[in-house]
């Protein structure tokens, strides 16, 4: 589960749809990735880190 990403999304009022649009995938796929059922690709992690202006490890590493 991507707890840090969930917190960032809530703090910034970012929806799964916005992340899906950013990554070019479906909201369902985003949900799976946030729940930890599938992994984010490195390119997706990079896009998310740029979007939130954070380092990848600040979002995706425990």
WOLIN-V805608 format. One line per field, one symbol per residue. ss: DSSP state (H for helix, E for strand, C for the rest). phi: phi as a letter, one per 20 degrees, with the letter a starting at -180 (. if undefined). A space follows every 10 residues. Layout:
ss = ???
phi = ???
This chain:
ss = CCHHHHHHHH HCCCCHHHHH HHHCCCHHHH HHHHHCCCCC CHHHHHHHHH HHCCCHHHHH CC
phi = .efffgfgff fdldefffff ffemceffff gffffnfcef ffffffffff gelcfgffdd df
